[in-house]
Amino acid sequence: MGLIEQQQTAILFFSRNPQEEATTKKFTFRRSQEAIRVLLKHSLRQARKTKLPLFTCYSAQQSGDTFGERLTNALEGVFKNGYDNVLVIGNDSPGLSAGLLHKANRALLTGQLVLGPALDGGVYLIGINRAAYDRHLFLNLLWETPDLQASWQHYISEKNLSVTRLCGLTDIDTAADFWHFFRHYQTGLVARRLSACLQEGTAFSVLLKITTIPLLRIITFPQHRGPPVWD
């Protein structure tokens, strides 16, 4: 990647700390915070592979009363550092890769808004430039809800934007999301490390070992959207 591209785009990693994250997502297994750390390290590793400038914004560095306010302030902080384009990611998408980040950056450099849709209705990546950014519209997106993707349509229409949508990925927000992830990613470093965190003799780990496709078809879990989120 050329030097000019590196100067134009920065990655913003926006996250709560592991304890807050595990509590918010209601993970109950003993090594839940370690699982959060695995996810966090994966996102940071992929971001660093791109060689793009990386800004991290953990709980202690965030300001604002709501998730939307905290993310908005963090994003504006990157713009104030002189970058025209920002790729925003969190720590809950184990399918995120450096290749996806490069693809997002290429689209972003053409002036397009970039969204990485999560399978639960949220987003795992936002790529936005100064011209496409509107503080009021950004603040009023339906953050932390399954309707976040839908609310982006109003933003896109209001700003008359061209949009690139990346492939859909699973966000790890609930027990159900672990099931979805392990159905599609049974090998690889992050899958092995997450699996190790779950091997606690809990009901979940037992079911993980005996899972079959017919069983998965009849098991349901509540679906809730968590924010892209560590200190």
C-alpha positions in Angstrom: 0.0 0.0 0.0 1.3 3.4 -1.0 2.3 6.1 1.5 -0.4 8.5 0.3 -3.1 5.8 1.0 -1.6 5.3 4.5 -1.8 9.0 5.2 -5.4 9.3 4.1 -6.9 6.4 6.1 -6.6 5.3 9.7 -8.3 2.5 11.6 -10.2 3.2 14.8 -10.5 0.3 17.2 -13.3 1.1 19.5 -13.8 -1.2 22.5 -14.9 -1.7 26.1 -12.7 -3.4 28.6 -13.0 -7.3 28.8 -14.9 -7.3 32.2 -17.5 -4.8 31.0 -17.8 -6.6 27.7 -18.3 -10.0 29.3 -20.9 -8.5 31.7 -22.8 -6.6 29.0 -23.0 -9.6 26.7 -24.0 -11.9 29.6 -21.3 -14.5 29.0 -21.5 -16.8 32.0 -18.6 -19.3 31.4 -15.6 -18.9 33.7 -13.1 -17.8 31.0 -15.4 -15.3 29.4 -13.0 -12.4 29.8 -10.3 -14.5 28.2 -12.5 -15.2 25.3 -13.0 -11.4 24.9 -9.3 -10.9 25.0 -8.9 -13.5 22.2 -11.4 -11.6 20.1 -9.8 -8.3 20.9 -6.3 -9.5 20.0 -7.6 -10.9 16.7 -9.0 -7.6 15.6 -5.9 -5.7 16.6 -3.7 -8.3 14.8 -5.7 -8.0 11.6 -5.6 -4.2 11.8 -1.8 -4.1 12.3 -1.3 -6.4 9.3 -2.7 -3.6 7.0 0.1 -1.2 8.1 -2.5 1.5 8.3 -2.3 4.0 11.2 -4.2 2.5 14.2 -6.0 4.4 16.9 -7.3 2.5 19.9 -10.1 3.9 22.0 -10.8 1.8 25.2 -13.3 2.4 27.9 -11.2 4.9 29.9 -10.6 7.0 26.8 -14.2 7.3 25.7 -16.4 10.3 26.5 -20.1 10.6 26.2 -23.3 9.4 27.9 -24.4 6.9 25.2 -22.7 4.4 22.9 -23.5 6.7 20.0 -21.9 9.7 21.6 -18.8 7.8 22.7 -18.3 6.4 19.2 -19.0 9.8 17.5 -16.5 11.6 19.7 -13.8 8.9 19.1 -14.4 9.1 15.3 -14.1 12.9 15.3 -10.9 12.5 17.3 -9.3 10.6 14.4 -10.5 13.2 11.9 -9.0 15.9 14.1 -5.7 14.1 13.8 -5.7 14.9 10.1 -7.1 11.7 8.5 -9.7 12.0 5.7 -10.9 8.4 6.0 -11.6 6.2 9.0 -12.3 2.4 9.2 -14.1 1.7 12.5 -13.9 -1.8 13.9 -14.6 -3.5 17.3 -13.5 -6.7 18.9 -16.5 -9.1 18.4 -16.0 -10.3 14.8 -13.6 -13.2 14.6 -14.1 -13.4 10.8 -12.6 -10.0 10.3 -9.4 -10.1 8.2 -6.7 -7.8 7.0 -7.9 -8.6 3.4 -11.4 -7.3 4.3 -9.8 -4.1 5.8 -7.8 -3.6 2.6 -10.9 -4.1 0.5 -12.8 -1.6 2.7 -10.0 0.9 2.3 -9.9 0.7 -1.5 -13.7 1.4 -1.6 -13.3 4.2 1.0 -10.6 5.9 -1.2 -13.1 6.2 -4.0 -15.4 8.2 -1.8 -17.8 5.5 -0.9 -19.3 4.7 2.4 -18.3 1.1 3.5 -20.4 -1.1 5.8 -19.6 -4.6 7.1 -23.0 -6.1 7.9 -23.2 -8.4 10.9 -25.6 -11.3 10.7 -27.7 -9.9 13.6 -28.6 -6.6 12.0 -25.7 -4.6 13.3 -22.4 -3.8 11.6 -18.8 -5.0 12.3 -17.1 -2.3 10.2 -17.8 1.3 9.2 -15.7 3.0 6.6 -16.5 6.7 6.4 -14.8 9.9 5.1 -15.1 13.5 6.1 -17.4 14.4 3.2 -19.8 11.6 4.1 -19.7 12.3 7.9 -22.7 14.1 9.5 -22.6 14.3 13.3 -26.3 14.6 13.8 -27.2 11.7 11.5 -24.4 9.6 12.9 -25.5 10.2 16.5 -29.1 9.2 15.6 -28.3 5.9 14.1 -29.9 3.0 16.0 -26.8 1.9 17.8 -26.9 -1.3 19.9 -30.0 -2.5 18.2 -30.9 -5.1 15.5 -32.1 -2.2 13.4 -28.8 -0.5 13.0 -28.3 -1.7 9.4 -31.8 -0.5 8.5 -31.1 2.9 10.1 -28.1 3.4 7.9 -30.4 3.5 4.9 -31.8 6.9 6.1 -28.2 8.2 6.5 -27.3 7.0 3.0 -30.4 8.6 1.5 -29.9 11.9 3.3 -26.3 12.2 2.2 -26.9 10.7 -1.3 -24.0 8.3 -0.8 -22.6 5.4 -2.8 -22.1 2.4 -0.6 -19.9 -0.7 -0.6 -21.2 -3.6 1.5 -18.7 -6.2 2.6 -19.6 -9.9 3.2 -21.8 -10.6 6.2 -20.0 -11.9 9.4 -21.0 -13.2 12.8 -20.6 -10.8 15.7 -20.0 -12.6 19.0 -22.7 -11.0 21.2 -24.6 -14.0 22.5 -24.3 -17.7 23.1 -26.1 -18.2 19.8 -23.3 -16.3 18.0 -20.7 -18.8 19.3 -22.8 -21.5 17.7 -22.9 -19.6 14.3 -19.2 -19.0 14.4 -18.1 -22.6 15.2 -20.4 -23.9 12.4 -18.4 -22.0 9.9 -14.9 -21.6 11.4 -13.9 -24.9 13.0 -10.2 -24.4 12.3 -7.7 -21.6 12.6 -6.0 -19.8 15.4 -8.9 -17.7 16.7 -11.3 -20.7 16.6 -8.8 -22.9 18.5 -8.3 -20.2 21.2 -12.0 -19.5 21.6 -12.7 -23.2 21.8 -10.2 -23.6 24.6 -11.9 -20.8 26.5 -15.2 -22.7 26.3 -13.9 -26.1 27.4 -15.0 -25.6 31.0 -17.3 -28.6 31.5 -20.3 -26.3 31.2 -23.5 -27.2 29.4 -22.3 -25.1 26.5 -19.0 -26.9 26.1 -20.7 -30.3 26.3 -23.1 -29.3 23.6 -20.3 -27.9 21.6 -18.6 -31.3 21.5 -21.8 -33.2 20.4 -23.3 -30.6 18.0 -24.8 -31.8 14.8 -26.6 -29.9 12.1 -30.0 -31.4 13.0 -29.4 -30.4 16.6 -28.5 -26.9 15.6 -31.7 -26.5 13.6 -33.9 -27.0 16.7 -31.9 -25.0 19.2 -32.7 -21.3 19.5 -31.3 -18.5 21.5 -32.4 -14.9 22.2 -30.8 -12.5 19.7 -29.6 -9.1 21.0 -27.2 -6.6 19.4 -24.2 -5.5 21.3 -21.9 -2.6 20.3 -18.7 -3.1 18.4 -16.6 -3.2 21.4 -11.6 -3.2 25.8 -9.4 -1.2 27.8 
